[in-house]
């Protein structure tokens, strides 16, 4: 965080702590599972609103039927410092995605679906194994299209002794109805607010309504858990951490996003202005054999673009940043 006073920083310390789901009764958690699975019958679990019966193993935009597909599960040390701590964030990467980002660095997982289908019990076993390995949290990556399966697995894991925070690591292309089913289950929401303009979202992610859906989703996340708070050990316990991937030539979108976060969400919003963008997937193909439509983003952001993006966040009034920013 920035050099605010120790008293101001103390507002964001949350100890003692227990995960939100601990306070849910067994009957309430069971009711959430039932409600979540009903979403799959005529699927509107994400903004694609495909209306297929995923309980009958039908699939459409997300290529995922009754059971979630998992690409990997392991302690991850590449996340923000406040998530990885010293023992890692217990990441579970779900396969497929409800966006079609032309620059995706994990395209083999998000677009090709590398991974295996797992039942709720098997995903629960992964969660408990990561907890036993000392991970500070369970970090669901790309869960937007499998919220019902996530809730089902959490229900099993809680009965079997899960006691670490749950991180919902998302593109922010989420259904508010699905997010409300997660209220009291998820401790930390980590949305990546990618685009501000509908035309940009259409062109680069094939989702014209992404900006509107992202604003609705992040506002709901903040309503549930508020600004990011930590334990005395510096590890995040509860709240919203917003990521924004800086892309070449899109500083106007960055400025708009930072302004919205500061004015419509909270100036206390914890933000990671991310420098990791590199050309990949369709954008990363050689010009002679690939798609030339995305040449304006076929490079990494320049140093001055990263500096201007961070300056835009501060000028908007945001002051809480990932330490690497």
LINNORJO-V93952 format. One record per pair of residues at least 4 apart in sequence whose C-alpha atoms are under 8 Angstrom apart, sorted by sequence separation. I is the first residue (numbers start at 1). J is the second residue. D is the distance in whole Angstrom. If there is no record, write none. Layout:
i: (I | I)
j: (J | J)
d: (D | D)
//
This chain:
i: (4 | 5 | 6 | 7 | 8 | 9 | 18 | 19 | 20 | 24 | 25 | 26 | 27 | 28 | 29 | 30 | 31 | 32 | 33 | 34 | 35 | 36 | 37 | 38 | 39 | 40 | 44 | 45 | 53 | 54 | 59 | 60 | 64 | 79 | 80 | 81 | 84 | 85 | 106 | 107 | 108 | 109 | 110 | 118 | 119 | 120 | 121 | 122 | 123 | 124 | 125 | 126 | 127 | 128 | 129 | 130 | 131 | 143 | 146 | 147 | 148 | 149 | 150 | 151 | 152 | 153 | 154 | 155 | 156 | 157 | 158 | 170 | 174 | 175 | 176 | 177 | 178 | 179 | 182 | 196 | 197 | 198 | 199 | 200 | 201 | 202 | 209 | 210 | 211 | 212 | 213 | 214 | 215 | 216 | 217 | 218 | 219 | 220 | 221 | 222 | 230 | 231 | 246 | 247 | 250 | 251 | 252 | 253 | 254 | 255 | 256 | 257 | 258 | 259 | 260 | 261 | 262 | 263 | 265 | 279 | 280 | 281 | 285 | 286 | 287 | 294 | 301 | 302 | 303 | 304 | 305 | 306 | 307 | 308 | 309 | 310 | 311 | 312 | 313 | 314 | 321 | 4 | 24 | 39 | 40 | 44 | 53 | 54 | 59 | 64 | 79 | 83 | 84 | 107 | 108 | 109 | 118 | 130 | 131 | 157 | 158 | 174 | 195 | 196 | 200 | 201 | 202 | 221 | 222 | 230 | 231 | 246 | 260 | 261 | 262 | 279 | 280 | 285 | 287 | 301 | 313 | 314 | 39 | 43 | 44 | 52 | 53 | 58 | 59 | 78 | 83 | 104 | 108 | 109 | 131 | 195 | 201 | 202 | 230 | 231 | 261 | 262 | 284 | 285 | 313 | 43 | 44 | 52 | 57 | 58 | 77 | 131 | 143 | 201 | 202 | 229 | 230 | 262 | 283 | 42 | 43 | 52 | 57 | 58 | 76 | 130 | 200 | 201 | 228 | 229 | 230 | 246 | 261 | 282 | 283 | 42 | 43 | 56 | 57 | 198 | 199 | 201 | 228 | 229 | 282 | 283 | 41 | 42 | 43 | 50 | 54 | 55 | 56 | 57 | 77 | 79 | 198 | 201 | 228 | 229 | 244 | 41 | 42 | 43 | 50 | 54 | 55 | 77 | 100 | 127 | 198 | 227 | 228 | 283 | 40 | 41 | 42 | 54 | 75 | 76 | 77 | 198 | 226 | 227 | 228 | 283 | 40 | 41 | 48 | 75 | 76 | 96 | 97 | 198 | 225 | 226 | 227 | 228 | 40 | 41 | 75 | 76 | 95 | 96 | 97 | 197 | 225 | 226 | 227 | 283 | 284 | 40 | 41 | 75 | 76 | 94 | 95 | 96 | 195 | 196 | 225 | 283 | 310 | 74 | 75 | 95 | 96 | 195 | 73 | 74 | 96 | 222 | 37 | 73 | 74 | 95 | 168 | 222 | 279 | 72 | 73 | 95 | 166 | 167 | 170 | 172 | 221 | 279 | 72 | 73 | 95 | 166 | 167 | 168 | 169 | 170 | 171 | 172 | 278 | 279 | 71 | 72 | 94 | 165 | 166 | 167 | 168 | 169 | 170 | 171 | 172 | 193 | 278 | 279 | 70 | 71 | 72 | 165 | 166 | 167 | 168 | 169 | 170 | 171 | 278 | 70 | 71 | 165 | 167 | 168 | 171 | 277 | 278 | 70 | 71 | 277 | 69 | 70 | 143 | 40 | 68 | 69 | 138 | 140 | 143 | 144 | 275 | 68 | 69 | 137 | 138 | 139 | 140 | 141 | 142 | 143 | 144 | 191 | 242 | 244 | 246 | 136 | 137 | 138 | 139 | 140 | 141 | 142 | 144 | 241 | 242 | 243 | 244 | 245 | 246 | 120 | 124 | 128 | 136 | 137 | 138 | 139 | 140 | 141 | 142 | 144 | 240 | 241 | 242 | 243 | 244 | 245 | 246 | 120 | 123 | 124 | 127 | 137 | 139 | 144 | 148 | 240 | 241 | 242 | 243 | 244 | 245 | 246 | 247 | 131 | 144 | 147 | 151 | 241 | 243 | 245 | 246 | 275 | 64 | 120 | 121 | 124 | 125 | 131 | 189 | 245 | 63 | 120 | 124 | 128 | 131 | 62 | 92 | 119 | 128 | 62 | 121 | 127 | 62 | 120 | 121 | 189 | 273 | 61 | 90 | 173 | 188 | 273 | 71 | 175 | 179 | 187 | 174 | 227 | 90 | 173 | 174 | 176 | 180 | 184 | 188 | 90 | 172 | 173 | 176 | 179 | 183 | 227 | 228 | 71 | 172 | 175 | 179 | 227 | 228 | 71 | 72 | 174 | 222 | 227 | 69 | 71 | 173 | 176 | 70 | 71 | 90 | 97 | 172 | 69 | 70 | 88 | 89 | 90 | 92 | 94 | 96 | 98 | 172 | 219 | 69 | 70 | 87 | 88 | 89 | 90 | 91 | 92 | 93 | 94 | 95 | 97 | 98 | 249 | 271 | 69 | 70 | 87 | 88 | 89 | 90 | 91 | 92 | 93 | 94 | 97 | 188 | 248 | 249 | 270 | 273 | 68 | 69 | 87 | 89 | 90 | 91 | 92 | 93 | 94 | 188 | 191 | 193 | 248 | 269 | 270 | 271 | 272 | 273 | 48 | 67 | 68 | 89 | 91 | 187 | 188 | 189 | 190 | 191 | 192 | 193 | 194 | 247 | 267 | 268 | 269 | 270 | 271 | 272 | 67 | 68 | 84 | 85 | 187 | 188 | 189 | 190 | 191 | 192 | 193 | 194 | 248 | 267 | 268 | 269 | 270 | 271 | 274 | 46 | 67 | 84 | 187 | 188 | 189 | 190 | 191 | 192 | 193 | 248 | 249 | 267 | 268 | 270 | 273 | 67 | 73 | 83 | 188 | 190 | 192 | 247 | 248 | 272 | 83 | 247 | 248 | 251 | 255 | 258 | 259 | 262 | 75 | 246 | 254 | 258 | 262 | 74 | 197 | 249 | 262 | 196 | 248 | 251 | 255 | 259 | 261 | 75 | 195 | 196 | 251 | 254 | 255 | 258 | 259 | 195 | 246 | 75 | 196 | 246 | 258 | 196 | 255 | 195 | 246 | 193 | 165 | 165 | 99 | 98 | 68 | 64 | 68 | 67 | 62 | 46 | 45 | 46 | 136 | 45 | 45 | 103 | 45 | 102 | 45 | 101 | 102 | 100 | 101 | 100 | 101 | 99 | 100 | 99 | 100 | 40 | 99 | 39 | 36 | 37 | 36 | 37 | 36 | 33 | 36 | 37 | 36 | 33 | 32 | 33 | 33 | 30 | 29 | 47 | 46 | 47 | 46 | 47 | 46 | 45 | 44 | 45 | 46 | 45 | 22 | 21 | 22 | 36 | 19 | 18 | 19 | 20 | 36 | 18 | 19 | 35 | 18 | 19 | 82 | 32 | 85 | 85 | 84 | 82 | 83 | 82 | 83 | 81 | 82 | 24 | 21 | 20 | 21 | 20 | 21 | 19 | 20 | 47 | 20 | 19 | 105 | 105 | 107 | 103 | 105 | 103 | 104 | 105 | 103 | 104 | 102 | 103 | 102 | 103 | 102 | 103 | 102 | 103 | 17 | 12 | 14 | 15 | 16 | 12 | 13 | 14 | 15 | 12 | 13 | 14 | 15 | 12 | 13 | 14 | 13 | 17 | 14 | 14 | 81 | 80 | 81 | 2 | 1 | 2 | 1 | 2 | 1 | 1 | 1)
j: (8 | 9 | 10 | 11 | 12 | 13 | 22 | 23 | 24 | 28 | 29 | 30 | 31 | 32 | 33 | 34 | 35 | 36 | 37 | 38 | 39 | 40 | 41 | 42 | 43 | 44 | 48 | 49 | 57 | 58 | 63 | 64 | 68 | 83 | 84 | 85 | 88 | 89 | 110 | 111 | 112 | 113 | 114 | 122 | 123 | 124 | 125 | 126 | 127 | 128 | 129 | 130 | 131 | 132 | 133 | 134 | 135 | 147 | 150 | 151 | 152 | 153 | 154 | 155 | 156 | 157 | 158 | 159 | 160 | 161 | 162 | 174 | 178 | 179 | 180 | 181 | 182 | 183 | 186 | 200 | 201 | 202 | 203 | 204 | 205 | 206 | 213 | 214 | 215 | 216 | 217 | 218 | 219 | 220 | 221 | 222 | 223 | 224 | 225 | 226 | 234 | 235 | 250 | 251 | 254 | 255 | 256 | 257 | 258 | 259 | 260 | 261 | 262 | 263 | 264 | 265 | 266 | 267 | 269 | 283 | 284 | 285 | 289 | 290 | 291 | 298 | 305 | 306 | 307 | 308 | 309 | 310 | 311 | 312 | 313 | 314 | 315 | 316 | 317 | 318 | 325 | 9 | 29 | 44 | 45 | 49 | 58 | 59 | 64 | 69 | 84 | 88 | 89 | 112 | 113 | 114 | 123 | 135 | 136 | 162 | 163 | 179 | 200 | 201 | 205 | 206 | 207 | 226 | 227 | 235 | 236 | 251 | 265 | 266 | 267 | 284 | 285 | 290 | 292 | 306 | 318 | 319 | 45 | 49 | 50 | 58 | 59 | 64 | 65 | 84 | 89 | 110 | 114 | 115 | 137 | 201 | 207 | 208 | 236 | 237 | 267 | 268 | 290 | 291 | 319 | 50 | 51 | 59 | 64 | 65 | 84 | 138 | 150 | 208 | 209 | 236 | 237 | 269 | 290 | 50 | 51 | 60 | 65 | 66 | 84 | 138 | 208 | 209 | 236 | 237 | 238 | 254 | 269 | 290 | 291 | 51 | 52 | 65 | 66 | 207 | 208 | 210 | 237 | 238 | 291 | 292 | 51 | 52 | 53 | 60 | 64 | 65 | 66 | 67 | 87 | 89 | 208 | 211 | 238 | 239 | 254 | 52 | 53 | 54 | 61 | 65 | 66 | 88 | 111 | 138 | 209 | 238 | 239 | 294 | 52 | 53 | 54 | 66 | 87 | 88 | 89 | 210 | 238 | 239 | 240 | 295 | 53 | 54 | 61 | 88 | 89 | 109 | 110 | 211 | 238 | 239 | 240 | 241 | 54 | 55 | 89 | 90 | 109 | 110 | 111 | 211 | 239 | 240 | 241 | 297 | 298 | 55 | 56 | 90 | 91 | 109 | 110 | 111 | 210 | 211 | 240 | 298 | 325 | 90 | 91 | 111 | 112 | 211 | 90 | 91 | 113 | 239 | 55 | 91 | 92 | 113 | 186 | 240 | 297 | 91 | 92 | 114 | 185 | 186 | 189 | 191 | 240 | 298 | 92 | 93 | 115 | 186 | 187 | 188 | 189 | 190 | 191 | 192 | 298 | 299 | 92 | 93 | 115 | 186 | 187 | 188 | 189 | 190 | 191 | 192 | 193 | 214 | 299 | 300 | 92 | 93 | 94 | 187 | 188 | 189 | 190 | 191 | 192 | 193 | 300 | 93 | 94 | 188 | 190 | 191 | 194 | 300 | 301 | 94 | 95 | 301 | 94 | 95 | 168 | 66 | 94 | 95 | 164 | 166 | 169 | 170 | 301 | 95 | 96 | 164 | 165 | 166 | 167 | 168 | 169 | 170 | 171 | 218 | 269 | 271 | 273 | 164 | 165 | 166 | 167 | 168 | 169 | 170 | 172 | 269 | 270 | 271 | 272 | 273 | 274 | 149 | 153 | 157 | 165 | 166 | 167 | 168 | 169 | 170 | 171 | 173 | 269 | 270 | 271 | 272 | 273 | 274 | 275 | 150 | 153 | 154 | 157 | 167 | 169 | 174 | 178 | 270 | 271 | 272 | 273 | 274 | 275 | 276 | 277 | 162 | 175 | 178 | 182 | 272 | 274 | 276 | 277 | 306 | 96 | 152 | 153 | 156 | 157 | 163 | 221 | 277 | 96 | 153 | 157 | 161 | 164 | 96 | 126 | 153 | 162 | 97 | 156 | 162 | 98 | 156 | 157 | 225 | 309 | 98 | 127 | 210 | 225 | 310 | 109 | 213 | 217 | 225 | 213 | 266 | 130 | 213 | 214 | 216 | 220 | 224 | 228 | 131 | 213 | 214 | 217 | 220 | 224 | 268 | 269 | 113 | 214 | 217 | 221 | 269 | 270 | 114 | 115 | 217 | 265 | 270 | 113 | 115 | 217 | 220 | 115 | 116 | 135 | 142 | 217 | 115 | 116 | 134 | 135 | 136 | 138 | 140 | 142 | 144 | 218 | 265 | 116 | 117 | 134 | 135 | 136 | 137 | 138 | 139 | 140 | 141 | 142 | 144 | 145 | 296 | 318 | 117 | 118 | 135 | 136 | 137 | 138 | 139 | 140 | 141 | 142 | 145 | 236 | 296 | 297 | 318 | 321 | 117 | 118 | 136 | 138 | 139 | 140 | 141 | 142 | 143 | 237 | 240 | 242 | 297 | 318 | 319 | 320 | 321 | 322 | 98 | 117 | 118 | 139 | 141 | 237 | 238 | 239 | 240 | 241 | 242 | 243 | 244 | 297 | 317 | 318 | 319 | 320 | 321 | 322 | 118 | 119 | 135 | 136 | 238 | 239 | 240 | 241 | 242 | 243 | 244 | 245 | 299 | 318 | 319 | 320 | 321 | 322 | 325 | 98 | 119 | 136 | 239 | 240 | 241 | 242 | 243 | 244 | 245 | 300 | 301 | 319 | 320 | 322 | 325 | 120 | 126 | 136 | 241 | 243 | 245 | 300 | 301 | 325 | 137 | 301 | 302 | 305 | 309 | 312 | 313 | 316 | 130 | 301 | 309 | 313 | 317 | 130 | 253 | 305 | 318 | 253 | 305 | 308 | 312 | 316 | 318 | 133 | 253 | 254 | 309 | 312 | 313 | 316 | 317 | 254 | 305 | 135 | 256 | 306 | 318 | 257 | 316 | 257 | 309 | 257 | 237 | 238 | 173 | 173 | 146 | 145 | 149 | 149 | 145 | 144 | 144 | 145 | 235 | 145 | 146 | 204 | 147 | 204 | 148 | 204 | 205 | 204 | 205 | 205 | 206 | 205 | 206 | 206 | 207 | 148 | 207 | 148 | 147 | 148 | 148 | 149 | 149 | 148 | 151 | 152 | 152 | 151 | 151 | 152 | 155 | 155 | 155 | 173 | 173 | 174 | 174 | 175 | 175 | 175 | 175 | 177 | 178 | 178 | 158 | 158 | 163 | 178 | 163 | 163 | 164 | 165 | 181 | 164 | 165 | 181 | 165 | 166 | 230 | 181 | 234 | 235 | 235 | 234 | 235 | 235 | 236 | 235 | 236 | 184 | 184 | 184 | 185 | 185 | 186 | 185 | 186 | 213 | 187 | 187 | 278 | 279 | 281 | 278 | 280 | 279 | 280 | 281 | 280 | 281 | 280 | 281 | 281 | 282 | 282 | 283 | 283 | 284 | 231 | 227 | 229 | 230 | 231 | 228 | 229 | 230 | 231 | 229 | 230 | 231 | 232 | 230 | 231 | 232 | 232 | 237 | 237 | 238 | 322 | 322 | 323 | 319 | 319 | 320 | 320 | 321 | 321 | 322 | 323)
d: (6 | 6 | 6 | 7 | 8 | 7 | 7 | 8 | 8 | 6 | 6 | 6 | 6 | 6 | 6 | 6 | 6 | 6 | 6 | 6 | 7 | 7 | 7 | 8 | 5 | 7 | 7 | 7 | 7 | 5 | 5 | 7 | 6 | 6 | 6 | 6 | 4 | 8 | 6 | 5 | 5 | 5 | 8 | 6 | 6 | 6 | 6 | 6 | 6 | 6 | 6 | 6 | 6 | 6 | 6 | 7 | 5 | 6 | 6 | 6 | 6 | 6 | 6 | 6 | 7 | 6 | 6 | 7 | 6 | 6 | 5 | 8 | 7 | 6 | 6 | 7 | 7 | 7 | 6 | 8 | 6 | 6 | 6 | 6 | 5 | 4 | 6 | 6 | 6 | 6 | 6 | 6 | 6 | 6 | 6 | 6 | 6 | 6 | 6 | 5 | 6 | 6 | 8 | 8 | 7 | 6 | 6 | 6 | 6 | 6 | 6 | 6 | 6 | 6 | 5 | 5 | 5 | 7 | 7 | 5 | 4 | 7 | 7 | 5 | 7 | 6 | 6 | 7 | 6 | 6 | 6 | 6 | 6 | 6 | 7 | 7 | 6 | 6 | 7 | 5 | 6 | 7 | 6 | 6 | 7 | 4 | 5 | 6 | 5 | 7 | 6 | 7 | 5 | 7 | 6 | 5 | 6 | 6 | 7 | 5 | 7 | 7 | 7 | 8 | 8 | 6 | 5 | 8 | 7 | 5 | 6 | 8 | 7 | 6 | 4 | 5 | 7 | 5 | 6 | 7 | 6 | 6 | 6 | 6 | 6 | 6 | 8 | 8 | 5 | 7 | 6 | 8 | 6 | 7 | 7 | 6 | 6 | 4 | 4 | 6 | 7 | 8 | 8 | 7 | 8 | 6 | 6 | 7 | 8 | 5 | 5 | 8 | 7 | 5 | 8 | 6 | 5 | 7 | 8 | 8 | 5 | 7 | 4 | 7 | 7 | 7 | 8 | 8 | 7 | 6 | 7 | 7 | 7 | 7 | 7 | 4 | 5 | 7 | 5 | 8 | 7 | 6 | 8 | 5 | 6 | 8 | 8 | 5 | 6 | 7 | 8 | 7 | 7 | 8 | 8 | 7 | 5 | 7 | 6 | 6 | 8 | 7 | 5 | 7 | 7 | 5 | 5 | 5 | 7 | 6 | 6 | 8 | 4 | 6 | 8 | 4 | 7 | 5 | 7 | 5 | 7 | 7 | 8 | 5 | 5 | 7 | 6 | 6 | 7 | 5 | 5 | 6 | 5 | 6 | 6 | 5 | 5 | 6 | 5 | 6 | 5 | 6 | 5 | 4 | 7 | 6 | 5 | 6 | 8 | 7 | 7 | 6 | 8 | 5 | 6 | 8 | 6 | 5 | 8 | 5 | 7 | 6 | 8 | 6 | 6 | 8 | 7 | 6 | 7 | 6 | 5 | 7 | 8 | 6 | 7 | 5 | 7 | 6 | 7 | 8 | 4 | 6 | 7 | 6 | 8 | 5 | 7 | 5 | 6 | 6 | 6 | 5 | 6 | 6 | 6 | 6 | 6 | 6 | 8 | 6 | 8 | 5 | 8 | 7 | 5 | 5 | 5 | 5 | 5 | 5 | 6 | 7 | 6 | 7 | 7 | 5 | 8 | 6 | 6 | 6 | 6 | 6 | 6 | 7 | 5 | 6 | 6 | 7 | 7 | 8 | 7 | 6 | 8 | 4 | 6 | 7 | 6 | 5 | 7 | 8 | 7 | 5 | 7 | 8 | 7 | 6 | 7 | 8 | 8 | 5 | 6 | 6 | 6 | 7 | 6 | 6 | 8 | 7 | 7 | 8 | 7 | 6 | 5 | 5 | 5 | 5 | 5 | 5 | 8 | 7 | 6 | 6 | 6 | 6 | 6 | 7 | 5 | 7 | 7 | 6 | 6 | 6 | 6 | 6 | 7 | 7 | 7 | 5 | 5 | 5 | 5 | 5 | 6 | 8 | 6 | 6 | 7 | 7 | 7 | 6 | 8 | 7 | 6 | 6 | 6 | 6 | 7 | 8 | 6 | 7 | 8 | 7 | 7 | 7 | 7 | 7 | 7 | 7 | 8 | 6 | 6 | 6 | 7 | 8 | 6 | 7 | 7 | 4 | 5 | 8 | 7 | 6 | 8 | 8 | 6 | 6 | 6 | 8 | 5 | 7 | 8 | 8 | 7 | 6 | 8 | 6 | 7 | 6 | 7 | 7 | 7 | 7 | 7 | 8 | 6 | 6 | 7 | 7 | 8 | 8 | 8 | 7 | 7 | 6 | 6 | 7 | 6 | 6 | 7 | 8 | 5 | 7 | 7 | 6 | 6 | 6 | 7 | 6 | 7 | 7 | 8 | 4 | 7 | 7 | 5 | 6 | 5 | 7 | 6 | 6 | 5 | 8 | 5 | 7 | 7 | 7 | 8 | 7 | 7 | 7 | 5 | 6 | 6 | 5 | 6 | 6 | 6 | 6 | 6 | 6 | 8 | 8 | 6 | 7 | 8 | 4 | 7 | 5 | 6 | 6 | 5 | 4 | 5 | 5 | 6 | 7 | 8 | 7 | 7 | 8 | 8 | 6 | 6 | 7 | 7 | 5 | 6 | 6 | 7 | 6 | 7 | 8 | 7 | 6 | 7 | 8 | 6 | 6 | 8 | 7 | 6 | 6 | 6 | 7 | 7 | 5 | 6 | 6 | 7 | 6 | 6 | 6 | 7 | 6 | 6 | 8 | 5 | 5 | 5 | 6 | 7 | 8 | 7 | 5 | 5 | 5 | 5 | 5 | 4 | 5 | 6 | 7 | 5 | 7 | 7 | 6 | 6 | 8 | 8 | 6 | 7 | 6 | 6 | 6 | 6 | 6 | 5 | 8 | 7 | 8 | 7 | 6 | 7 | 6 | 8 | 7 | 7 | 7 | 7 | 7 | 7 | 5 | 7 | 7 | 6 | 7 | 7 | 7 | 7 | 7 | 6 | 7 | 7 | 6 | 5 | 6 | 7 | 7 | 8 | 6 | 5 | 7 | 8 | 6 | 5 | 8 | 8 | 6 | 8 | 6 | 7 | 7 | 6 | 8 | 8 | 8 | 6 | 7 | 7 | 8 | 6 | 8 | 8 | 7 | 7 | 7 | 8 | 8 | 8 | 6 | 8 | 6 | 7 | 7 | 6 | 8 | 6 | 8 | 6 | 7 | 8 | 7 | 6 | 7 | 5 | 6 | 7 | 4 | 5 | 7 | 6 | 6 | 7 | 8 | 7 | 7 | 7 | 7 | 5 | 5 | 7 | 8 | 7 | 7 | 8 | 8 | 6 | 7 | 5 | 7 | 7 | 6 | 7 | 7 | 6 | 5 | 5 | 5 | 6 | 8 | 8 | 7 | 6 | 8 | 8 | 8 | 8 | 6 | 7 | 6 | 8 | 7 | 8 | 5 | 8 | 8 | 8 | 8 | 6 | 8 | 6 | 8 | 6 | 6 | 5 | 6 | 8 | 5 | 7 | 6 | 5 | 5 | 6 | 7 | 8 | 7 | 7 | 6 | 7 | 8 | 8 | 6 | 8 | 5 | 6 | 6 | 7 | 5 | 6 | 8 | 5 | 6 | 6 | 5 | 5 | 6 | 7 | 8 | 8 | 6 | 8 | 8 | 7 | 5 | 5 | 5 | 4 | 5 | 5 | 7 | 6 | 5 | 8 | 6 | 7 | 7 | 8 | 8 | 7 | 7 | 6 | 7 | 6 | 5 | 7 | 5 | 7 | 6)
//
